């Protein structure tokens, strides 16, 4: 048997190796966690700037929103006002986004939304005062991006002391757009319902009069976002970005967390690999008063046990814990330290220098929670609580990143394989069970 020429072997090996190399390349570009993520050493200023320039859902694309606005028949004299948004970021964000979507579908302009805010001395009192849009959100970003994406919509901002036209009597509650619950909950039915409501109040031809102001009753997760174009659902929630002062505190916390604990955090990566675990411990007085902590898998012990097990399973020994309950934070710290090996618990108050800590302490309770909200979204692995819209907002936004990276698994599948877990996509886990939130949020919440 004659031996084959050596170059024949080389050609054979090359032909065999090329598909393997190409497959490996495609896997690594779509699955960045398949390779090591080395930290990029940056100055504090560079880290903060890069972190602020990076968001969980990137890149933001306004064009699906613009396309939806162009499909609308606009009514220049119809103006919607969100009358009674309230609660923390989880609820208020949902109120504002639902309101904005209903306004776009109706072709209405809007009053820049405000919100009711809670009494810091009694967290159950969510109607203590009125707050402006920029208490939570980046107003400059919102106005600029809406001008780009939806210039047909006028956004009116009332100045202090300015007289406002009287609204029509009563509040209008938009007809549900949850098509997953009833195919009749479509855009045509909503617009027909709105027209009927207006006509009953004497608005027959709004084009022939001055502005018609309608107070809109708040809604929450009342739109089947999964029935909408994918690009619209993906980007719509990011019309709302957190107030820049609050995000700057969060960026500095991340910088100090990285430095103090020698964590490999690249601020240009939305989700850092193998850096730290983040937990939302929801045991504050309002949760206790609402009876949230008396059900199975919901109390302090259940939450902390689950978070510690989740962090340990992911080989993460630094736990950033977000809570408004200082005594329970101290208890969590002690329990984590007693583990073998011990786990380290940190919070926002541990990671800010005195001047920024003063700024943090000057914020309202819900604004301080927003600092945590920003940090939790950018954790390696997250654990939250099923009855908290705050937790679910973090998990659902991160889940969009998981989808974008092509890493998605069905997050509700865990309900059938583990007791006391509502959501787990591999990067975010929501513990406890609650029929209302599990039924409304997966399709109704904007990521």
N, C-alpha and C positions, 0 to 999 in steps of 0.2 A: 504494500500500500504506500503510495507516494504521499509525502507530507505536503500540506497546503502551504502556499507562500505566506510569510509572516504578515504581509500587508492585508491579506484576506481576513486574518484574525482581527486586525485593527479595525477594518471596515465593519466586521460583524459586531465587535464590541461597541463601536460608535453608534451603530443603528440600534442596538439594544439599550444603550444608556440614555440616548436622547429623550425618549418618552418618559423615562423615570425622572430625569432631571427637570423636564418641563412640568411634570405633575407635582414634583416637590416644590418648584418655584411658585406654581399657582396656589398650592396649599399654604405656603408661607405668606404670600401676599394677602390671601383672604383670611388667614388665621394667624394674626400676629403673635398670639400667645404660643404658637408652635416654636418660637425661637426666643432667646433671651432678650430681655428689655433692659439694656444697660442705662444707668442714669446719666444724664448730661449735666455736668457741674456748671451751675450758673450762679451769678451774683443774686443777692436777695431781690434787687430791683428787676433783674431779668426774669427770675422765677415768677414773681408776682405778675408781671406784665404778660408773660407767656400763659400763665394759668388763667388770667382774666380773658385772654384772647381765645381760649379753648372752651368749647361747650360739649355736652354729652352727645347731642345730636348734631353732627357736622358732616358736610357743610349745610348751613341753612339755605333753603331754596324757596324764594318767594313766588316763583312762577306758577305753581299749582294754585296758590291763593289768588293770584292775578287772573288766572283762567276762570276760576269760579266767580270772581267779581264781574268779569266780562259777560258771563252768562246771565247775569241778573238784570231785571228791568228796574231801573232806579227811580225812586220817587223823591225828588229834591226837597219837598216840603215836609216829609215825614221824618220825625226825629224820635229815637228811642232813648229812654233814660233808665238805667239799671237802678231800681229804687232801693233795694235792701240786701245787697250782698253782705254776708257776715261770716265770722269765724276766723280760723287761721288760714295759712297759705293753701292748705289742701282744699278747703271749701271755697275760699274766695277765688282762687285760680279757676276752679271749675265753674263758678258763677259767672265770671267775666268772659271766659271762652265760650260758654253756651250762649250768653247774651250777644256776643259779637257775631257768632255764627247765625243766630236768628235774625240779627239786623241785616247781615249780608243777604240772606235769602229773601228778606222782605224788601230789599232795596232802600233801607232806611239809613239816615245818618244817625250819629249817636252823640250823647253828652259823654265827655270823658268820665269813665266810671269812678265812683268813690266806693266806700265800704263802711259798714259799722265795725267798730273795734271793741274788744273786750275790756273789762275792768281788771287791771293787773292785780288788784287786791281780791277779786272774786272771779276766777277764771270761767265760772259757769255763766257769768253775765256778759254775753257777747254783743249787747246793744248799748254799751256805756257811752260811746261817743262816735262822731263821724270822722273819717280819715280820708285823705286825698289818695289818688291813684299812686303817687310816687312814694307813699309810705311803704309799699311793698315792691313796686315795679319800677323799671327803668322807663320813665316817661319819654325821654328824648328818643330812645330806640324805638319805642312803640309808635310815636307820631311819625318818625322818619320812615319806618318800614311800612306803615300803613299808607303813607303818601306814595311810596313806590309800588306796593302790591295792590292797593285798592284805592286809587285816587278818586274814584267816583263817590266814596263815602266822605262826608264832611264830619269832622270831629270838633265839637264845641266844648270849650273849657270855660267854666264860669269863673270870673274874677271876683275877689272879695268885694262885697258891697254891690255887685251887679244885679240888677233886677232880671228875673227869669220869667218867661212867658208861662202862664198857668197851664198845667197839663190837663188832659181830658180826665173826667171823673173815673175813679176806680183804677185798679191795676190790671193790666192784661197779662194773663198767664199763657205763654205760647203753647200751642198744641204739641204734644210729644212728637219727636222725630225718631223714636226708638222703633225702627222698622224690624228689628229682630224680635220685638214683642208683638207687633201687629203690622202687616204689610200696608195697612191703611194709614200708617203714620208717615206719610210721604210729604214732599214739599208742596204739592198741589193742595193737599188737605190742610196743611198749616196755613198757607196763604188764603185759602177760602175762609178759614176760621178767623183769621186776622181781619179780613175784609168785612165779615159779618159783624165783628165786634166794633169796628170803626163806624159802620153804617148805623148801628143802633145808637151811637153817640153823635150822630149828625154829620159825620164826615163822609159825604157822598163822593165828592170830587176834590181830593186834597190839593190838586194842582191849581185850583181857582182861588185858594186862600193863602194866608200866611203860613208860618210853620205850625205843624200839628205835633204837639209833644205828648208822647205816650209813656207812662210809667210802666216798666216791664217787671213783673214778678220774677224773683230769682228762680233759676232752675239749676239742677245739679245732675250731670251725667245723663241728660235727657235727649241726647242725640246718639244714634247708632253710628259711631265714628268708623266702624269697620265696613259700613255700607257705602262710604264715600271713596273717591279716588285715593289711592294709596299715598300719593305725594301730598295731597291736601291734609290727610290725617297726620302724616309724619311731621309736617312743618307748622301746622296751624298753632299748636301749643307754644311754639317758640316765638310767637308774636309778643309773648310776655316774658321778659327777662327780669331778673331780680335787681332791685335798687343797687346802683353801683357802689355806694358806701358800704352796704352790707356784703357785697361780693368781695370787696377789697379786704375786709376783715377775714372772710373765709380763705382768701388766697394767702394771707399772712399766716393763718393757722396751719394751712397745708405746708407752707415753707418751713415753719418751726417744727411741725410734726416730723418732716423729713430730716431736718438737721439734728434734732434732739434724740431721735431714735435710729439714725443712720439708715433710713428707708430709701429704697430705690424708686423715687417718684420723678418721672419726667413730666413737667407741667404742660407739655404739648400733647400728652396722651390723655384722652378723655377718661379712661379707666386704667389706673396703674396695676400692673401685675404683681401679685405676691407682696404687697406693701402693708396694708392694714385692713382690719375688719371694722365695719361701722354698724352700730346698733341703735335703734330708736326705742328707748325704754319709756313706754307710755303708761305712767302710773300717777300722774298729777291729780290734784284734788278734783278737777272737773270730770276726769275719767272715773274716779271713785264714786262721785256723786251720781253719775249717769248709770252706775251699776255695771260698767264694763269689766271690772276686775273680779266679779263674783262668778263668772261662768268658767267652764273648764278650759284649761290651756291659756288663761288670760292674765292671771295675777303676777305679782312680782317674781315669785319663784319660778313659775312656768316660763315667763319671758327670759329671765336671766339664764336659766338652765338651757333653754333652746339656743340662745345666742352664744353661750360659751361652747356648747357642743358643735355648733355650726362653724365658729371660728377655729376650733381645734381640728375639725375635719378638713378644713382648708389650710391647715398649718400656718395660721396667722396668730401671732402672740401679742400684737398691739391692737387694742380695741378702743376705738373712738366711740364714746357713748353720748348720745344726745338725749337729754331729759331736762324737764323743768322742776324735777323733784330732787333737791340737793341731798336729802337724807338717804333716798334710795340709790343715788349715785355713789354715796360713800359705802353703802352696803354692797353694791355691785363690785366696787373696787376691792373690798375685803375678800369677797367670795372668789374673784378672779385671781387674787394674789395667793390664795390657798390651793390653787390647782397645781398639779405636778405634770410638767413644769409650770411655774407660775405665769400668769398672764398679766399684762400691764394695761390698766384702764386709764384713759385720758379724756378730757373734755375741753371745750373751747376756752374755759377759764384758765386752764393750765398752759395754754399755748399762745397767749397774747402778752406782750410787754405792757407795763403799767399805763402808758398813754392810750394805747388801743383798748386796754381793759376798761378804762374810764369811758371811752366811746361806746363800748359794748354795753356797759351798765346803764348808759343813758338811753338806750333803746327800749321800746316797749317789749312786753313778753313775747308777742308774736314776731316782732322784728328780730329778737334774739334767736327765736326758733328758725327764722330764715337763714341765719348764719349757719346753723346746723344743717339745714336743708341743702345748702350749696355744698358743704363738705361731704355729706352722706352720698350725694349723687356721684361724687368723684372717688369713692372708696373702691378697694379691690373687690370686696364682697360685702353685701349689705343684708341686714336682718331687720325686719319691721313687724308691726303689729296689725292684725287684720281689721280692727275696728277704727283704725286711724287713716283718714284720707291723706294725711301728711305722709305716712309710710307708703301708702299705695302710689302716691304721686312720684315718690323717689323710685319705687320699683318699676313702674310703668315707663318712666322716662329712660331708665337704664335698659329696660327691655327693648326699647326702640334701637338703642345702640347695639344690643345683641343681634337683633334682626338685621341691622345694617351690615354687621360684620359676617353675616351668614352663619352664625353660631346658634341660632335659635332652636330651643326644644319647646314642647308644649308645656307652659308653666303651670297649667291647672291639672296636669296629669298626676301631680304629687298628691292630690286630694284622694286618689284611689289607692295609693301605695303607702302613705304615712298618715298616722293619726295626728290631728291638731295642726296641720299645715295647709294653707290655702293657696300658696303660690310659690313656685321655685323654678327659675329658668337657668340655674347654675351660677348666676352672678348676684341674684337677689332672691330673698326668701321672706315670705310673710307668714307669721305664725298665728295660730288660733283659727277659729272658724266663725263665719258670720254670713248668714244667707243674704242679707241686704247688700252688703258690700261686694260679695262674690257674684251676685246677680247683676249689679249695676255697673261695676267698675271696668271689667275686662273689655267691654265694648263701648262703654260710655265715657271713659276718661280719655282726655287728650294727652298723648305722651309729651 
